[in-house]
Amino acid sequence: MIWHSTSAAEVLSELEVDDKRGLPNGVSEMRLQQYGKNVISSIEKPSYLKRFSEQLKNRMVIFLVVTAVISFIVSLMYGQVNNYSPLLIIGIVIANAAVSAYQLHNCDNALDSMKSYTNPTVSVLREGIVKPVNSALLVPGDIIILEEGNYVPADARIIECNEFRCNEAQITGSEIPVEKNAQAELEDITAVENRSNMVFTGTSVVHGSAKAVVTATGLHTEIGHTSAILQQTGENALPLENELDTIGKTVNTVILIICAVTFVIGMIQNFSSGNFADMTLKSLMNSVALAVAAIPEGLPAIATVVIAVGVKRIVHNNIIVKDSAALETLGRTNVICADKTGVFTHNKMELVKIFDGDKLTDIKNEPLDEKTALVLRLAAACSTLKNDSTEDAVKKACLTYNSMSQKDIDSFFPQLAVIPFDSERKTMTVITMINEKPFAIVKGAAENVVPYCGGCDGEKILKLNETLADEALRIVCIAMRPLDNIPANPTPEDIERDLTFVGLLGLDDPPRDTAVNDVATCEKAGIRTVMITGDNLTTASAVARRIGILKDGTKAITGEELNALSDEELCKNIACYSVFARISPSDKTRIIKAWQASGAVVTVTGDSVQDGEALSAADVGCAVGKFGADVAKGNADIIIKNNRFNSVVNAVRESRGLFDNIKKSVYYLVSCNFGELISVFIGMLMFSKMPVSAVQLLWINLLTDSAPAISLSMENAEKTVMNRKPDSALGKIFGGTALIFILLQSIFIAAMTLTAFAIGNKNGSAAAMSMAFGVLGMSQIFHCYNNKSAGSVLNGRIFSNRFMNFSAVLALFIVIFLLLTPAGYVFGMTVLSFKQFMLCVMLSVLVIPFCEILKLIKHAAHFE
C-alpha cells in the first residue's frame, strides 16, 4: 500500500488497528519479532574472537611466534631438549592477546550501552491506554501521539492533527516548518518532502499536536534507506586518539631502532659461540620479544578504554554521553552559557505578589479581595504550556487561594481557541467565554503586553514591573479584550491588540544553594559563566549579581540591544557581557557563535525545542532536565537528567578527570616500557648478556601493562582538577617537561634493575636474572601508585582505588611466588634467599620516594 495516497481509514484497516484503542500488547510483541527493533543499526562492533584474532595479527607478534617456533626446532636439533622458553613465549603472547581483546570488547559494550539511554520514549496508544514506550519497541500499526518538542520516532501516516507543523530539515534540508494535513490524499509519485499527510523518522514537531499510525520502522523508514551509505564512513576517532597514535608511532620507531641495535650487539657477543645458528636465533628472539614487550601497542586504544570506563561511571551521576568525543571538548570549555530558570534557580516558581491595577498584594501575608482573585483566575485560564514551572505556580496559587482546581478553571473559562506561547513575541493567548461572551485573555512579558493596553498608566505599570524585577521576581502581565465572535484561526496580529490591562503577577524562584559555589568553582577553573534568559533584564541581573555572575566590569544586555550590534561589534565586545536577557533562540545562537569567533570553547545548556539550534551550534550541547524536549536531547552531545548548574560543573570536572587518567595511563606505560628497554640495552653493554630473558620480559609485560593501566582509568577526578585553566587541563600529552620526567623515571627503574642484576651476578647468572626480574616487575607495580596523582601519593588516598589494590596484590603475589618457589625454574630463574629477596623489595620500593622528589622539584619550579 502507498500510505500517502490512501485515506487514513484505509491505512488503519490495512494495518489492522483501531485508532481509538491501538494495538493489543500481544500483537505488538508479535510484530516486534516480525519487523525487528525500531533502530537504524549502527556499525557492527567486532566480536571478542575478532578482537582476539586482531591482536595476534600484529606483525611483531607474528614474527616473534615464528622466531620462537624456529628457535625451539633448532634447540631440539642441537640436543637442548629442556629448552621450553620458546613455547612459554608463545603461551604468554596468546594470554596477552586474550587479555587485550577482553579489555577492548568490554569498551565496545560500555560505549554501546550508552546508546540505550538516549533512545527517546514516545506516547503510544495500546489497549486503549496512552503509555510511554521506548521508541526502539515501536512496530507498524502503533498509534503514536506527537506534541511540540517531540522527535518523530518512525515513519507514520497522520490520522488527525491540530495546527501541526514539523521541522523536516533531515529530509528537505530546510529549517522552515512544514504544515501537515491529516485529510490530504496525494498522488502516488509525490516526493517525500511534499507528503503533507506523513511524518518521518528523525524530524521534529515544532508546533501543535497529532495522532498518527506507524507505517515503517528501522531500516524500512525513509531515513533508514540511506543509513547503509552513511555507515560506510565509519566512526570518528577521538582527537586525542590521533595524538596518541602519533606518539605511539614515534615511540615504536625509537624502540625498534634500539631493539635492532640490541640484536647486533648480541650477534657480535655470540660470534665466537659454537652454535652460531642457535645463538643467532636466540638473539633474534630476545630482540623481538623485547620489542613486543616494550612497544606500547595499546597506546592509541588507551583513550577508548579510559573513556569507556569513565562513561560507565558518570552515567551513575545522571550524565548521559551521546558523543564520547564531546567529553574531550567539555574538558577544554572556557565559557558556559546557561539558562537562568532551573539551572541557576530551583525552577520551583511560587506566586508571591499580585498587582490588580490599583494595589500590590503580598498574597502570602494578605488576603485576596475579589479583584485580585479575578487576576489570578484569568492568569490560570490563559495557559498553553505543559511542564512549565510558571504555569504550575499560577495553577497551584489558584487552587490554594481561590480553591479552584484545573477542572474548575476549564469549566469557568473553556478554551475555545489558543495562540500558543512564542519565544519571539513572549506572549500567549486563550479565547474563552466570560458571561456568555467571547474574550481573549493575553499573558506574557509586561513590556510586550502593556504597550497594547489602553486606558491605563502604562509608565506606572512598567515602573512597578522594574521594581518587582529588582527583587529578582519573574513578572507576568495579564490583559484581555472582548471579541465580536470566536475566530476560526486567531492570529497575534488580530487578537493581541486594543487590550485592557488586568494585572501583574510576581513569581519567586530563588537561586540554588550551590549556585554561588559553582560559579566560583568555574571562575577558579578559568571558565566564564554566562547567563542567557528570556526573563526581564532587571530580574536576570538581580539573580546574576546574587550568585556572582554579574560583577563590576561586566554588563547585562537585552535582545533588543543585541540586535542593534553588528556581528563584528558583538564579537569584539562579547567578553563585556555576562547576562543576556529577553533573548530569542536566534539571539542565543548568535551569542554562541560570537564567543566561538573570539576563540572560546563554548558549552551550552538547553531544554526546549527552541534550544535545538543553539545546542547544535555549541562546541558541547548539554540537554538538561527530566522534561527536556526530545529535540533538545536529540541535538545535544550530553544529556544531564536534572537541571542543576552543579551537574554541568561536575560534568566538566569528570571530563578533566578522565583525560587526566589518559595521561596517567600513558605516562605509566611509557615509563615502564622504556625502563625495560633501557635495562636490556644497558645490560647488554655492561654484562654482555640480557639481564632478563625474553620470556621473563613478556611475563612482566603481561602482569604490568594490563590491569594497572586499567586501574588508573578508574581514578576519580582529583580535588585540584578545577583549580587550573582549561588549556593546562588537557593540552598536549607530553606538554611541558612531562617527557623529561618520564625518561628520568625510566632510567631510575632501569638503574635499580641493573643494580639488582649486578648484586645477584655474584651468585651466578640464574640468581642475577631472578633478582633483575623481581626488581623490574615489582618496581613497575609500585610505580603504578606514583601515577595516581600529580601530587604526593603519600596521603590517605594512596589505597583508595580498590581495583588497583587488587591487581597490585595479585601481580606481586605472582612475582614473589616465582622468586621464592621452584615455579621460577620454568622461567629460567632460581629460588632467592631471604636476603636477596629483601634487597629486591627495597630496590623496587625506592621508585616511590624517587618520584615524590621529582614531583617536589616539578611543583617548586612550577613546571606544567
N, C-alpha and C positions, 0 to 999 in steps of 0.2 A: 504494500500500500504506500502511496505517496502522501505523506502526512499533511503537507501544507496545502494540497489541492483538495482535501477532503474535509467535510464538516466535522465539528468536534464530536457530535453524536456518533458518527460512523467510526471515528478513531477509537472512541470508548468501546464501541461494540467489537471492533477488531481486536482490541487488547483485552477484551473480556473483563471489564472493570466497571463498577458503579461509582460515579463521581461523588455520590453522597456518602459512601461507606469505604471506598478504597479497596485494596486487595486484602483478602484474608491472610493471616500470618503463614499458614501452610503453603499457600500459593506463592507468596513472596519467597519463601525458602526454596521451593522447587525451581522457581525462575532464577534464583541466585546460583543454583547448581548448573542450570542450563546456560545462562549467559555469562557467568563469572562475576567477579567483583567489578564495581564501577571505578576502575583505576586505569590510567594510561600508563602502562608498565614502564618503569624506569630501566636504565641499563642494567642488565643482569650482572650481579656480583659473582666473582669466581667462587667455586665451591672450595671446601677445605682441601680436597685432593688436588685440585688445580693449583691452589696456593702452594701446596707441598711440592708438586712437580716443578713449579716455577723456581722454588728455592734451589732445587737440585740442578736446574738448567744453567745456573751461574757458571760461566766459563772457567773461573778459577777453581770452583768446586769440582767440576768435571775433570780438569787437569790434575787436581790433587788425587782424586779417586783412581784415575788411570795410572798415575805415577805410583800410588800405593800398591795397586794390584801388580804392576810390573816389578816393583821392588820386592814384594812378597815372593813372586815366582823366582826372581834372581836369587833371593836368600835361600830358597829351597835348593836351587841348583848348586849353591856353594855349601850346602850341608848345614845351614843355620835353621834347623827345624823348630827352634823355640822362639824365633823372631815373629811375634804376633802383632807388633806395633802397627804395620800397615792395615791389618784387619780392624784393630781398635780405632784407627783414624777414620776408616770408612763408617764404622758404627757411630762414632761421635758426630761425624758430618750429617748422617741421617737423623740423629737425635736433634741436632741443632736446627736442621731444616724443619723437622716436625714442630718444634717449639716456636720458631719464627712464623710458620704457617698458621699455627693456632692463634698467635697474637693478632696477625693481620685479619684472620677470619672473624675474630671477636670484634675487631674495629669495624669491619663491614656491618656486622649485626647491630652494633651500637649506633652507628650513623643511620642505618636503615630504620631502626626502631623510632628515631625521632620523627620520621615522616608520618607515622601513625598518629602522632599528637597534633599534626597540622591539618588532618582531614576535617573539614567543617561538618557540622551537623545541619540537617535540613528538616523542616516541619513536614511530616508525611501523614497522610490520612490512611490509616489501616484499621479495618474492622470498626469503622465509624468514629474512631478516636484520632485526633491530631496529636502526634507524638514526635519528639526529636529522634532522628535516626542518623547514624553515621553515613555520610554521603557515599562511602565505598560500598554500602549494602543496598543501594538503590537498584531497582530492577525495572525493565519495561512494564508499564501498566501502573506503576506507583503514582498516586495523586499527590503532588507537592504544592505547598503554599509558599509563595515568594513575596517578600516585602522589601521595602527600601533598605539598602545596605547588605542584602544577601548576595552571595555568589550563586550563579546558576550552576547546579551540580551535574546536570545531564541535559541532553537534548530533549525537548518536550514540546507538545502541542498545547497552546493556551486554550483553556476551557472558558474561563471568564476572567475579566480584569477591570481594574479601576484606575484610570489615569496612569497607566503602566508604561514606563519608559526604561530602556536598558542601554548601558554603555557596551557597545559591541566592537570596541577597538581591536579586540583579539581577532575578530572576523573581518571587519571593514577597514581597520587602520585609522579610523576617525574617532575622536573623542566625543563627537556630537551625539547626544542621546537619541535613540531610535524609538519612535512611537509604536506601540503594539496594539493589535486589534484582534480580539478573540473570534469575531464573526467573519473575518476575511476568509475567502476560499480562492486560492491563487492558481495560476496556470502551472502545469506540471514542470515546465522548464524554468520556473522563476529562480533567479540567482539567490544564493544563500543570504546575501546582505539585504535582499528585498522581501524576505519571508516574514512579514509582519505578524503572522499568527504563531510563530515559533520562537522559542528561546534556545540558546545554545551553551554548551559547557564552556566554562571559563569566562563568560560575560558576567555583568553585574547589574543589579537593579538600582537605578538612581532615583526612581520616583514611583509612588503608587504601590499597588499590590495585585497579585494574580493567583489563580489556581490553574495548574497545568498537569497534564498526564505525560509521564516519561515515555519517550519513544525509542531512545537509544542510549546506551551506556558504554563506558570504557572506550575501547579502540573503535567501536562502531559509531561514535559521535563524529561530528564534522571536524572537530579539532583533533580527535583521535586518529583520523585518517592520515594526518601528516606527521604523527608522532615518531614513526619509524625513521623518517628522514632527519628529524631534529635530533634523534638519539645517536645518529652516526657521528655527530660532532664530539660525543663523549662528554665526560665531566671535567670541569675546570680544576686545575690544580691550585692549591693554596699558593699565594705569592711567596710565603715563607718556604714552601716546599721547593720552589725553584732555586731559592738561595741555598737551601740545604743540599740540593742536587749539585750545584756548582761547587760548594765546599767539599762534598763527597768526592767529586772528580779530581779536585786538586789534591786532597789527602791521599786518594788512591794512587795517583801518579807518583807522589813522593814515596809512598810505601813500596810500590813496585820497583822503583829505582833502587831503594835500599835493599830490598829482597834480592834483586839481581846481583848487586854488589856482594851480598852475603853468600850467594851461590858461588860466585867467582872465588871469593876468599876460601870457601870450603873446598873447592876444586884444587886450589893451589896447596892448601894444607894437606889434602889427601892424595896429592900427585904421586908421592913415593909409596903409597899403600899398595899392597899386593893385589887386592881385589878392586881394581880401579873401576870396573863397570858397576859393581855393587855399591862402592862408596860414592860414585857419581850419582847413582840413582837416589841414594840416601840423602846426599847434599841437595839434590833437586827437590826431593820430597820434603825435606826440612824447610827449604826456602819457600816452597809453595804453601806449606802448612802455615808458615809464619805470615805469608800474605793473606791467607784465608782468615787467620786469627786476628791479624792487625787491621785489615780493611774493614771499616765500619759500613758494611754493605747495606745496613738498615737505616743509614743516616737520612736519606730522603723520606723514609716512611715514618720517622720519629714524629713529625708534625701530625700525621694522620693518627698515630697511636695515642699521642698525648691528648689531642682534641677529642678523639672518641671517648677516652676515659673521662676527660673533663666534662664533655657534653652529658654523659650519663650521670655525672654528679650534680650538675647545675639544674637538671630537669627537676630535681627534688626541691629546688628553690623556686618552683613555678616559673622557670625561664625555659622557653622552648626555642631551640635554634633551628631555623629553617635552612639557613645557608651557613655552613661552617666557616666559609671564607669571611663572613661578616664578623666573626669573633676576633679575627686578627685586626680588622679595621676598627672595631669597637675599642680595642686597647690603645689605639692611636688617636682616639677622639680628643679634640681640644675645644669643641663647642657642643653643648647640649641645648637644643631648642625644645622646650616642653610647654604643654598646656598648663594653665593655672588650675582650673577646676578639676579636682580628682587626683591630680598629680602632686601639686604642692599643697592642696587643701584636701579635706576629707571627702568631698563630693557628697556630703550629707547636709543638704540645704535645710535651713529652718527659717520659716517666716517669722520675723520679729517685729516689723513695723508696717503700718498701712496708712497712707495719706489719702483722704477721701475728697480732696479739693478744698476743704476748709481747715481741717485739723490733722495732726500727726498722732497716731495711736501706737503706743508700745503694747502690743497685744498680749505679751507675757505678764504684764503688770496692770493693764487697764481693760475693762470690759468693752465689748464691741457694741456700738449702737447700730441702728438699722442701716444707716447709710454706709458705715464701714463694713458691715456684714455683707451688703449688696456688692461692694467692690470685690470682696473675697469670693462670693458666689460666681460672679461674672468671670473672674480670673480662672476659677476652676472649670467653668463651662468652656472656655476658649483653650482647648488643648488638642494638639495634633501630633505630639511626640510620645514615644514609648521609651521606657527605661531611662527617663530623664530626671535628674535629681531636682531640678527646679519645679517641674510639673508635679512630681511626687510630693514635694514640700507643700505646694499650694493645696493639693487634694487632702493631705494629712491635716493641714490647718483648718480646712473647710469642715472636715469631719470632727475635729476637736472643738472648734469654736462655734460652728454653725450646726453641728450634729447632722451633717449631710454626707451620705456616702456617695460613691461614684454612681451608683444606681439611681439615687435621688437626684443628683445633678443632671444625669441623662434624661430623666423623666421631666424635670422642670425646664431644661434647655436642650431639647433634642437637636442633634447635629444634622442639619438638612444638606449642608454642603461645606466644604472646607477649602481654604487656600493654605497648603502646608507651610511650615516654617522654612524660611530660606535664609541661608547664612549671608547672602549678599544684602538683602533688604532688612534682615534681622527682625522680621515680624511674622505673625501667623494670624489667620482669620477663621472664625467659625460663623456660619449662617445658622440662626436658630429662630424659634418663635418665642416672643415675650408678649403676654396678654393678647394672644392670637394674631400678632402682627410680626412680620419678618424683620429681624435685626441682624446686623453684622457686629460681632464682638472682635475687636482687634487687640492683640497683645504683642509687645515687643520692647525694643530699646526706646527709652524716653526721647532721645534726640532724633529718632526716626519716626516717632508717632506724634509727638506734641506739635511739630510744625504743621500737621494736617488737621489739628483741632481748632475749632472756632469757639468764640465766646468764653475764653479763659485767659488767664495771665500766664502766657507761655514762658516769659522770662522768669517769673517767680517759681514756676514748676521746675524749670531746668536748673535754677539755682539750688532748690531743695534737692534735686537729683544729685548735684555735685556734693552737697553737704552730706547726704547719706552715703554716697560713694566714698567720701573721705574716711568713713567709718569702716571701710572695706566690705560694704554690703553690695550685693548684686541687686540692681534696681530693674523692676519690670513695670512697664506702663500699660494701663488698660484704657481703652476708648471704645466707643460704639457709635452706630448710626442706624436710623430706621431705613428700611428699604420698601420700595413700592411693591415688589414681588420677589419671589425666590428665583435667583438667577440659575440657569441651567449649567453654565460654565463660567463661574465667577473668576475674575482676574484681579490682581492687586491694583492695577491702574483704574479699574472701575469702582472697586469697593473701598479700598483703603484711602479715602479722601472725605472731606466735609464731615469730620468726626467730632464727637462730643467727648471731652475729657472725662474719665471716670475716676481714676486714682493711680497711685503708685504703690508698689509692694517692695519692701526691703528685706532681702533674704541674707542670712548669715551663713558663711561656710568657712569656719576658722582653719588656719594653716595646720598641717600635720605637725605632731610633736617633734618629729625627726627632721623636718624641713630645714631648719636653721643649720643643724649639724651637717646635713647632707650637702647643702650649698657651700658651707665652709670646707668640707672634705674635697669637693670639686675644685675649689679655689686653690687649695694646697696641692692638688694633683695637676695644676696647670690647665684646668678645664673651665671655660667660661660658661656660666649658666644664663640662659636667655628665656624669658617668659613670653609666649605668644598666646594671645587670648582673644576671644570675641567680646569680652567684657568691656565695660566702660573704662576709659583711661585712668580716671581717678581711683576707681576700685582696684584695678590691677596694680597701680603704683603703690597704693597703701599696703596691699599684700606683699608686693615685691620688696618694699622697704623693711617690712616686718621680718622677712626671712633672709634678708641680706643680699638680694639680687640687685636692687636699685640702690646704688651708692653714689657718693659725691664723685663727680667726674663722668657719670653715665646718665643717659636720658631715657625718657619714655616718649613714644611716638604713636600716633593713631594711623589707621589705614588710609584715611583721607590725606594726611600729611605725607605719608609714604608714597602715595600715588603722585604727589607733586614733585617727587625727586626722580631724576633720570636714573637709569641703571648705573651709569658711571658715577653719579653723585652718591647713590646708595652704597655701591661697592667701596668707595673712598671713605665713607663715614660710618660704615656698618658697625665698627667696633665701638662707636659712641653710644649705641642704643642697647639697653638691657631689657626693655619692656616694649612690646608691640601690642597695642590694644585695638579693638574693633577691626580685627584682621579677617579678611576673606580667604578662602582656600587658595586663590591665585596669588594673593599677597604672601601667604606663608611659603609657597614655592619660590617666590621671588626673593624672599629673605634668605632662604637656604642657599640659593644659587649665588647670592651676593657674598655670603660667608665663604662659600667654596671658592669663589673668584679671588677672595683675599688670601687664599692659601689654607683655610681651616678644614679640618676633618669633622664633619657635622653628623651628629646623631639626633634624630627627631622622634618625638613621641606622637601618637595619634590613636584615635579610637573610632572615628566616624567615617562615613562614606566620603565626606569632603576632604578627609586627610589622605586619601589614597594617593593622589598625585605627589604630595609632599613626602610621603613615606618612600615613594619610588625615587624621588629626586635626591634624597639624602644619601650620604655615604653609608649610614646604617639607619634603617627604619625600624622603630620599636612600636609594635601594636600593643597597647596596654588595655587592661580591664577585662573583666569577665564577660561583659556585654558588648565588647567591641564589635563593630561591624565586620562581616566576612570580607568586605572589600579592603578594609584596613589591614586585616590579618593576611589577606592574600598578597598585598603589596609590600608587606613588612619582611625584613630579614630575620627579626627576632620577635617572638611573642612573649609578653610578660603578663601573666594571668591576673595580676592586680594592677591598680593604678598608681601605686606609690612611687614617688621620685626615688625613694630609698632603694627600690628594686632596680631602677636604671643604674644607679650608682654601684650597686652590688654586681650588676652585670658587667660594668666596666672593670671593677675590681677582679672579678673572675677571669675576664679576658686577659688582663695583665698577668694574673697568676698563672694562667695556662701557658702563656708564652714565656714566662719566667721558667716554667717547668721544661719547656722545649730546650731552652738554653742550658738548664741544669743537666738534662739528659745528654745533650751534645757535648758539653764540657766534660762530663764524666766519661763518656765513651771514647772521645778523642784522647784525653789524658791517659786513660788506662791502656788503650791500644798502642799509643806511642811509647808508653812505658815498656810494654812488651817488646816493641820493635827495637828500642834503644838498648834494652837488656841483652837481646840476642846479638845485635850488631857489635856493641862494645865488648861483649863476652867473647865473641869470635876473635876479635883483635887482641884481647888481653890473655885469653886462656887457650886459644887455638881450638876451641870447641864450643858448641852451643850450651849455655847454662841450663836451659830446659829443652827437652826433646819436643819433636813435632806433636806427638800425642798428648804430652803434658800441656803444651800451648793451647791446643784445641779444647782440652778439657777445662782449662781455666776460662777460655772464651765462652764455653757453654754455661759455666757457673756464673760468670760476672757480667756478660753482655745482655742477658735477657731480663731476669726478674729484677735486679737492682735498677736498671734503666726504666722499667715499667713502674717500679715503686716510686721513682722520682716524679712520674706523671700524676701520681695520686696526692702529691703535696698540696695542702691548702695554700691559698694566696697569703703571702707574708703580710704582717701588720704594716710594714713600711711601704707596701706597694703603691699606696695612694699619696705618698709623700714626695713624689718625683714628677717631673714634667713628662708629657706623653712621648716626646722624642726619645728620651732615655729609657722609656718603659719598654720599647721594642727595639728600634734601631737595627743595626747590623748584628748578626750573631757573634762575630768576632770583632765587634767595635772596640775602640779604645785600646787598652792594654790586655784585653782578655787572652789573646793568643800567647803573649809573653808569660802570663801566669800559668796557662795550661802547659806550656813547654817546661816551665820550672817544676810543676807537679810531676810531669812525666819523667823528667831527669831524676827527681828525688826517688820515685818508685823504682827506677832502673838502678840507681845507686845502692839502695837498700837490698835489692835482689842480688846484685853482683857482690855486695859485701857478704851476704849470706853464702853465696857460692864459694867465695874465697875462703871463708871460715870452714865450710864443710869439706872443701877440697883437700884439707889436711888429712881427712879420714877416708879419702877415696872419692872416685867420680860419682858413685851412686848417692853417697851422703851429700855431696855438693849439689847435685841436681835436685835431691829431695828438699834441701833447705831453700834453694832458689825457688822451687815450685811453691813451697809453703809461704815464703815472703811475697812472691809475686801474686799469688792467689789471695792471701789474707789482706794484704795492703790495699788491693782493689776493693775488697768487701768493706773495709773500714773507710776507704776513700768515698764510698757512696754517701756516707753520713756527712762528709765535708761539703757535699753539693746540695744538701738540704736547704741551706740558707746562704744568702750573700753575706750575712753577718756571722757572728760566732755561733757554732752549734753546741757549745758547752753551756747549755741552758736547760730549762725544764722541758723544752720541746724536742730534745735530741731523739727520744724514743717515741714520739707521737705518731709516727707512721707505722701502723701495725703490719702492713704488707711488707714494708722494708725490713722490719724486725724479723718477721718470719723467714723471708728469703735470705737474710744475712745469717740467721742461725742455721738454716738448712745448708747453705753453702759452706759455712765454717765447719759444720759437723762433717761434711763430706771431705773437705781438705784435711781436717785433723784425723779423720778415720784413715785416710790414705797414708798420712805421715806416721801414725803410731801403730798400725797393724800391718800384717803381711799382705793385705789387699793392695798395698802400693807396689808390690813386686810386679803386678800386671802392667804398671805404667813405667817400669824401669827404675823404681825407687827402692829405698831400703827403709827399715824401721829406725826412726831417730831416737836418740837418747833424750831423757827429760831435759838435760841442759841444752842440747841442740834445739829442741822444740821451743823452749822458753826464749832462746835467742831469736828464733824465727818470729815469735809473737811480739817481742819487744821491737824488733826492727820494723815489723808491719805496722804497729800502733803509732810509730813515730810520724806517719804521714798526717795524722790529725793535728798534733802541735805545729808541724811544719806549715800546714795550710792555714792554721789560725794566725801564725806570724805573717804569712802572705796577705791575709785579709786585713790585719792591723796596718801593714805597710800601705795597702791599697787605700784604705779609708783615711789614713793620716795624710797621704799625698793627694786625696780627693780624686783618685782615678775613677773613671766610669767603666 
